[in-house]
Amino acid sequence: MGHVFFYNLGENRKQTIFTQRSSPQKEELMLNNIYFTIAGMNFRYGTEFAERGMAVTLEKDPKNEYDKEAIKVNMPGLGQVGWVANSVGTVLGDCYSAGRVYDKIGDTAEAVIAYMTPKGCVCELVLGEVGEIIGES
């Protein structure tokens, strides 16, 4: 699966996206109400550039010596921008922690920035046409 690089947030929770494979391709996908917080953005590029509708890619990091359920958050052109939050102090509201997201995705997954708050960036996982979370195993 190619990397998602733009989301046009539309009606009925359907999103028109463009994926990059051998040639750009337009697809309709659904969001799935699994939200997570990006932690650690201020240690990399900050949050000023992030906007609602921007795409992020999740990548499991099983070799992380500090957290066996660590999930990197990457953006096209920037690389890693943070981590899926995994502690009480970093998970916002009703967001899932990295531990809860980890078992729901393959090695990678796609998500979209849903909200920007003063305390962090909240994203939502993206579903494919058959209800599968977009990503690779």
PyMOL commands that set and color helices and strands:
alter all, ss='L'
color gray80, all
select helices_A, chain A and resi 11-13+41-43+98-102
alter helices_A, ss='H'
color red, helices_A
select strands_A, chain A and resi 3-9+14-20+24-39+55-60+71-75+79-84+108-117+120-127
alter strands_A, ss='S'
color yellow, strands_A
deselect
rebuild
show_as cartoon
